[in-house]
Amino acid sequence: MNDDKSTKSKKNFFLSYIEDKIDRLKKLVGVVDKKAPISFKLSEFMQEVDSALENLPKEYQKLYEFKPAEGVFFIDRETEIETLENAYENWTRNRFVTCAVIGEKGCGVSSTLNSFLAKIPKTDTIRAELNEKIHTKDKYFTFFNTLLKTEDIKSNKELIDFLNNIENPKIIIIENLHHMFLKIVGGFESMEMLFELISYTTEKVLWIGVFTPQTWNYLDKTISISNYFTSEILMEELPYETIKDIIFKRIDYESTKIEFIPNKETLEKKTFHNLDKEEQQIYL
């Protein structure tokens, strides 16, 4: 019993040490913590979008599928990718680096990560997307045994030893980290074990965790999550003109023509009726 308390005390001391180390590093390089604003109720919006997409022609439905954008459809997020590239460069110089990407689901996180990985030198990369709650030790070790293709690892020490002894350094990206905890007493066990794993393996692994703004803000208030990440990459809201360009790129790709329908208020305006058809479309 006393040994368990001693082990837990040592872990808490180490995590506190890491928090302090990262906090000092951020201040040294001029990084100022800023909270990610929740700009948009995207989950509710996406439900409305899904309903609207069902009424579109099949060729349009394919253009607006909810999946990472590629090729001509990807809008380059230069600021976010540059921050990731700088983090990668520092990591290759054996500096203590951990990354958190913060963005709403559907805002382009996966596409941005794809672009980042394409720009850096080829590096062994493992990617995972959590689709179920992993909040117990059993689920935590099942997840990592599957991810790392290990057999029957049952402790964080074994995971740490395994990663620190791999031949080639790796990038490990875990998306949907809001599934790594529950808002109950003891619900942060898996998340705290992940922090310990990350803290002990940064020489061999560049860890990139993906969080929603709501999750990030909640975890920062409850367990000070920002203390465990040296780089916080906030997915900025896209300007209106950029969003418009995205839509028209997809329309042009199918060589189709979009026609705007006037609402009742517009139809009652004489100025609208005095315009020819092309001018009406510009007006709308």
C-alpha positions, 0 to 999 in steps of 0.5 A: 500500500505504501509502495503504491502511494510512493509510486503515485507521489513520484509520478505526480512530482514528475508531471509537475516537473514537466509542467514547470519545464514547459511553462518556462520554455514557453516564456523563454521563446515568447509563447503567450498562452491564449485561449481558443475561442469557440467561434461557431456551433459547428456540430449543430450546423453540420446536422443542417448541412447533412440534411441539405446535402441529401437534396443535392444532385449526386455529383454535388453530394460527392463534392461536399462529402465530409472527408479531408480535402485534397488537391485543388480543394485544399485551402492551404492553412499556411500559419498552422502548417508553418507552426507544425513545421517549426515544431518538427524542426525543433523536435529533430534537434532533440528539443522537448516538443509536444503539439496540440492542434485545436479545432472544431470537427470539420474545420480542416484539421485532417487536411492540414495534417496531411499537408504538413506530413507531405511537406516534411522529410519522410518520417514514420507516422502512426495516426489514430482517430478515437471513435469510442471512449477510452477512459479505463486502464484496460481500454487504454492498453488495448488501444495502444497495443493495437496502435503500436502492434505490441503484445499484451503490454499492461503498464505505462512503463512497458509502453515507455520502454518500447517507444524509447527503444524503437530504431526509427523516431516516429510521429504519432497523431491521435485525433478526437482526444475528447474520447480519452476522458469522462466528466466524472470522478476518476474519469481522467485516468487515461488522459493522465497516463497519456501525459506521462507516456508523452512526457517520457518519450519525446526523444523518439516520438513527436506527439500531436494530439487533436482537440476540439476547442470545448475539450481543450478549454475544459481540460485546461480548467480542470487539469491544466492541459496546456502545461503538457504541450509546447506548441498549441496550434489553433485552427483559425476561422476561415474568412468569408471570401475564402469560404466562398472561393472553396464553394466556387472551386467545387462548382467549377470542378464539375463544370456546372452553373449555380443559379441563385433563387430570390426570396420573397422580399427581393421579388417585391423590389422593382429594381430587381425586376428591372435587371436582366437575368445575368444582373439578377444573379450578380445582385443575388 
